[in-house]
Amino acid sequence: MTLTILGCYAATPRTMTNPTAQLLEMKGRMFLIDCGEGTQVQLRKHKLKFSRINHIFISHLHGDHFYGLIGLISTFALLGRKTDLHVYGPKGIKEITLLQLKLSNSWTSYNLYFHELESEESVVVFEDDKVRVTTIPLRHRVYTNGYLFEEKAGERKLNIEAVENYEIDLCYYRKIKWGGDITLDDGRTIPNEELTFDPLPAKSYAFCSDTVYTEAIVPIIKNVDVLYHESTFLESEVQYCEKTMHCTAMQAATIAKKANAGQLILGHFSTRYDSIERFKTEARTIFENSEIADDGKVFEF
């Protein structure tokens, strides 16, 4: 599981900072999470194969989280893309995107599917044989969702020595990998645990931006391996949180602790601060395994 931070700052883009966008690679899939202004430039800058992006998840319709979407969609068309593209986001994302394509007479060369979200409850929005994506309802000034990405358990690993010892034919290997027991010609049944090793533990990643402090998300992200949580302010500016519907680094750390997260990544920093290291220092007073995002930073899990 690899996470590339394309942008992690709040509000407007600046010369050295970019608004929210992330690329998550999980089980061979590449998911784009939010698409702030300049996202396609960041994808090119960091030499990421963005043609592999087939699913884009937008948290909410504030510009610093989706103004880069129309540009990326248009670039895909200019590059002759043929693969389907799926966009998940709040109701209205389809209207605002298609209006721009219509008025610029810039229709796509590929199928563009919108999955508009309205539910106030957590729902599964994407699922295949390897990954499940679930919404995390957040509390912001407009309808907003975070997203929980979960790997599904993979195949078990063959214990080749044991399989060969029982002289099991190759045609049964697939059944064994998927947990099946094997009955030998002499009638003996060999339990699967004698023939395989456990698969690697399935990983999970939760993206939570933007939101005011809310413990309602804790049950949804309980025991998540990695939590990205917005931390727009430091505790010294906590008075701005309720008005702007954002969080402090300390509040994000509190959520991580209550959720028993494996690791916390802080982001969505206000550009009022001279050093984002202060966010990590503050969060670690509550949750030790806290790190900070930064534009271009890559996390390997």
Salt bridges, closest charged atoms under 4 A:
GLU25 OE2 - ARG52 NH2 3.25
ASP34 OD2 - HIS65 ND1 2.67
ASP64 OD2 - HIS65 NE2 3.54
ASP64 OD2 - HIS268 NE2 3.46
GLU127 OE2 - ARG132 NH2 3.20
GLU127 OE2 - LYS152 NZ 2.86
ASP128 OD2 - ARG29 NE 2.85
ASP129 OD1 - ARG29 NH2 3.28
GLU155 OE2 - ARG174 NH1 1.86
ASP186 OD2 - ARG188 NE 2.80
ASP198 OD1 - ARG156 NH2 2.89
ASP210 OD2 - HIS60 NE2 3.71
ASP210 OD1 - HIS65 NE2 3.00
ASP210 OD2 - HIS140 NE2 3.69
ASP210 OD2 - HIS246 NE2 3.93
ASP210 OD2 - HIS268 NE2 3.06
GLU215 OE2 - LYS258 NZ 3.86
GLU230 OE2 - HIS246 ND1 2.55
ASP274 OD1 - ARG278 NH1 3.32
GLU277 OE1 - LYS280 NZ 3.38
GLU291 OE2 - ARG284 NH2 2.93
